[in-house]
Amino acid sequence: MAGEVAVGGKAGTRALSGMAGFLAGAATPLRGLRLVASDRALRLLALAPLGIAAVVGAAVLVGGVLSWDDLYALVRPEGTGAGATARRWAVAAAVTVAVIALGIASWIALSSALAAPFLEELSARAEAKARGVPADSPFRLADLAVGAGRAVLHAALRGGLWLSIVLPALVLNLLPVVGPVLYGAVAVAWSGFWLVFGAADPALDRRGLGFRDRLAACRSRPAATAGMAATLLLFSLVPGLNLLLLPGTVAGGALWVLALEADAALPRPPGRGGGGRAGKP
């Protein structure tokens, strides 16, 4: 009986610890938003990704409007009569949905890639702010140019990582009844993990961790990872909202890594303020 009580007590302690970790992880993106909002330098740096998102969004919108007629002309059904008219309406609706979906995907992908250097700088300075130490150097656009290629490479690697699971998982839809449910579960769970990895990646890279080690670090706190993923997935329910909240999300990723560092003894990045850019892709 005593053994059963002890086992039950340990299980209850683990459950409480897991719940606390989940709630702490869920609050991390919100803490990141608050951190950005509380600091003038971070607010100014956050304007660049938002401006990039606005410009790219406008360009994609104009491109979608201008290309709709050409795309529709390629697949427009021929013929006369009610049947042909109905088919043309159906094709027009399909083209519209395709243009919107492609536009949103292009907007997110291009904006994320172009904003990556600014987000990496924001991550470093948010970490310095959270530690209460000065950043390594004053902010200069020239510094962004040095790390731009690396930042874009990391953004591309993260995109490839997401596709590496989501695309093969499409075969689950071939299973009757349960297939779409299984695919939805896999896509949601993996997308949540991918969002956490994207937010934490700049801070993990500053610690000199390779790609696989950064993935392993994100898996090392499953409850906190699940909590942060839940919040970021809620952000993504509104198309483009997660993109607009990227500055706060990346700042939250830096805070998340600081907590991970305390738990798992991750190496600290070079420099006083965590603004070093050492690491390997």
C-alpha positions in Angstrom: 0.0 0.0 0.0 2.8 2.4 0.9 4.5 1.6 -2.4 1.2 2.4 -4.3 0.9 5.7 -2.5 4.5 6.6 -3.3 4.0 5.7 -7.0 0.8 7.7 -7.0 2.5 10.6 -5.4 5.3 10.6 -7.9 2.8 10.4 -10.8 0.9 13.3 -9.3 4.1 15.3 -8.9 5.1 14.6 -12.5 1.6 15.6 -13.7 1.7 18.9 -11.7 5.2 19.6 -13.0 4.1 18.9 -16.6 1.2 21.2 -16.2 3.4 24.0 -14.8 5.8 23.5 -17.7 2.9 23.7 -20.2 1.5 26.9 -18.7 4.9 28.5 -18.5 5.6 27.6 -22.2 2.2 28.9 -23.2 2.9 32.2 -21.5 6.3 32.6 -23.1 5.2 34.2 -26.4 3.0 36.7 -24.4 6.0 37.5 -22.3 8.0 38.1 -25.5 5.4 40.5 -26.7 5.5 42.4 -23.4 9.3 42.6 -23.5 9.2 44.1 -27.0 6.5 46.5 -26.0 8.4 47.6 -22.9 11.7 48.6 -24.7 12.0 51.4 -27.2 15.0 49.9 -29.0 13.2 46.6 -29.4 10.0 48.4 -30.6 12.0 50.2 -33.3 13.7 47.0 -34.4 10.4 45.3 -34.5 9.1 47.8 -37.0 11.3 46.4 -39.8 9.7 43.0 -40.0 6.2 44.6 -39.8 7.2 47.0 -42.6 8.6 44.1 -44.7 5.4 42.2 -44.2 3.3 45.2 -45.3 5.3 45.8 -48.4 5.5 42.1 -49.4 1.8 41.7 -48.7 0.9 44.6 -51.0 3.1 43.3 -53.7 1.6 39.8 -53.5 -1.9 41.3 -53.5 -1.2 43.3 -56.6 0.4 40.3 -58.3 -2.5 38.0 -57.4 -5.1 40.5 -58.8 -3.0 41.0 -62.0 -2.4 37.2 -62.6 -6.0 36.0 -61.9 -7.2 36.7 -65.5 -4.2 34.9 -67.1 -4.6 31.9 -64.8 -8.3 31.7 -65.5 -7.7 31.9 -69.2 -5.5 28.8 -69.1 -8.2 26.6 -67.6 -11.4 28.3 -68.7 -13.9 25.6 -69.9 -15.2 26.2 -73.4 -18.8 25.6 -74.6 -22.2 27.2 -74.2 -25.3 26.5 -72.2 -26.1 26.2 -68.5 -23.6 23.4 -68.0 -20.7 25.3 -69.4 -21.6 28.4 -67.4 -21.7 26.3 -64.2 -18.3 24.8 -65.0 -16.9 28.3 -65.6 -18.2 29.5 -62.3 -16.7 26.5 -60.6 -13.3 27.0 -62.3 -13.3 30.7 -61.4 -14.0 29.8 -57.8 -11.2 27.3 -57.8 -8.7 29.7 -59.4 -9.7 32.3 -56.8 -9.1 29.9 -53.9 -5.7 28.8 -55.4 -4.6 32.4 -55.9 -5.5 33.3 -52.3 -3.8 30.3 -50.9 -0.7 30.8 -53.0 -0.7 34.5 -52.1 -0.8 33.8 -48.3 1.9 31.2 -48.5 4.1 33.4 -50.6 3.5 36.4 -48.3 4.5 34.4 -45.2 7.5 32.7 -46.9 9.0 35.9 -48.5 8.3 38.1 -45.5 9.9 35.6 -43.1 13.0 35.2 -45.3 13.5 39.0 -45.7 12.8 39.7 -42.1 15.1 37.0 -40.8 18.2 39.2 -40.3 16.2 41.7 -38.3 14.5 39.0 -36.2 17.9 37.4 -35.3 19.2 40.8 -34.2 16.0 41.3 -32.2 16.4 37.9 -30.6 19.9 38.8 -29.5 18.9 42.2 -28.0 15.8 40.7 -26.3 18.0 38.2 -24.6 20.4 40.9 -23.5 17.5 42.9 -22.2 16.1 39.9 -20.3 19.5 39.3 -18.7 19.9 42.9 -17.7 23.1 43.4 -19.6 24.0 45.7 -22.5 24.1 44.4 -26.0 27.4 43.8 -27.6 27.4 46.9 -29.8 25.0 49.7 -31.0 22.6 48.6 -33.7 23.9 49.1 -37.2 22.4 48.1 -40.5 25.8 47.0 -41.6 25.7 44.2 -39.0 22.5 42.9 -40.5 24.1 42.7 -43.9 26.9 40.5 -42.6 24.5 37.9 -41.1 21.7 38.2 -43.8 22.8 35.2 -45.8 23.1 33.0 -42.7 19.7 34.1 -41.5 18.0 33.4 -44.8 19.7 30.0 -44.9 18.3 29.1 -41.5 14.8 30.3 -42.6 15.1 28.0 -45.7 16.3 25.1 -43.5 13.3 25.5 -41.2 10.9 25.6 -44.2 12.5 22.4 -45.5 12.1 20.8 -42.1 8.4 21.5 -42.0 7.9 20.2 -45.5 9.9 17.0 -44.8 7.2 15.8 -42.5 4.0 17.4 -43.8 4.4 16.3 -47.4 5.1 12.6 -46.7 2.2 12.6 -44.2 -0.2 13.5 -47.0 -0.4 9.7 -47.8 -2.3 9.3 -44.6 -5.3 10.9 -46.4 -5.5 7.7 -48.5 -6.7 5.8 -45.4 -10.5 5.6 -45.3 -12.3 7.5 -42.5 -9.4 7.9 -40.1 -6.8 9.1 -42.7 -7.7 12.8 -42.7 -8.0 12.8 -38.9 -4.5 11.3 -38.6 -3.1 13.7 -41.1 -4.6 16.7 -39.3 -3.2 15.5 -36.0 0.3 15.0 -37.5 0.2 18.4 -39.3 -1.0 20.3 -36.3 1.5 18.7 -33.9 4.4 19.1 -36.2 3.5 22.6 -37.2 3.4 23.6 -33.5 6.8 22.1 -32.9 8.1 23.9 -36.0 6.8 27.2 -34.8 8.6 26.8 -31.5 11.8 25.8 -33.2 11.6 28.8 -35.5 11.2 31.2 -32.5 14.0 29.6 -30.5 16.4 28.9 -33.4 18.3 32.3 -33.4 19.0 32.0 -29.7 20.0 28.4 -30.0 22.3 29.2 -32.9 24.1 31.8 -30.9 25.1 29.0 -28.5 27.1 27.3 -31.3 24.6 24.4 -31.6 24.3 22.6 -34.9 21.0 22.0 -36.6 20.3 18.6 -35.0 21.4 19.8 -31.6 19.0 22.7 -31.9 16.2 20.3 -32.7 17.2 18.1 -29.7 17.2 21.1 -27.4 13.6 21.9 -28.4 12.6 18.4 -27.7 14.2 18.4 -24.2 11.3 20.2 -22.5 8.2 18.5 -24.0 5.7 20.2 -21.7 7.0 23.7 -22.2 7.4 23.1 -25.9 3.8 21.9 -26.1 2.5 25.0 -24.2 4.4 27.4 -26.4 3.3 25.5 -29.5 -0.3 25.8 -28.4 -0.1 29.6 -28.1 1.7 30.0 -31.4 -0.9 27.7 -33.1 -3.6 30.0 -31.7 -1.8 32.9 -33.3 -1.7 31.1 -36.6 -5.5 30.6 -36.7 -5.8 34.1 -38.2 -3.8 34.1 -41.5 -0.9 36.4 -41.2 -1.4 37.1 -37.5 1.6 34.9 -36.5 3.7 36.9 -39.1 2.6 40.2 -37.6 3.5 38.9 -34.1 6.9 37.5 -35.2 8.9 40.1 -33.2 7.2 39.2 -30.0 7.4 35.5 -30.8 11.1 35.6 -31.5 11.7 37.6 -28.3 9.7 34.9 -26.5 11.9 32.3 -28.1 14.9 34.0 -26.6 13.2 33.9 -23.1 12.3 30.2 -23.7 16.0 29.4 -24.5 17.1 31.2 -21.3 14.8 28.9 -19.3 16.1 25.9 -21.3 19.6 27.0 -20.5 18.9 27.1 -16.8 17.3 23.6 -16.9 19.7 21.8 -19.3 22.9 23.8 -18.9 23.1 24.9 -22.6 26.2 26.8 -23.5 25.9 30.6 -23.3 26.6 32.6 -26.4 29.8 34.6 -26.8 29.7 38.3 -25.8 28.3 40.1 -22.8 24.8 40.5 -24.1 24.2 37.3 -26.0 24.5 39.2 -29.3 27.3 37.1 -30.8 26.6 35.4 -34.0 28.8 32.4 -33.7 27.4 29.0 -34.6 27.1 26.6 -37.4 24.1 25.9 -39.6 
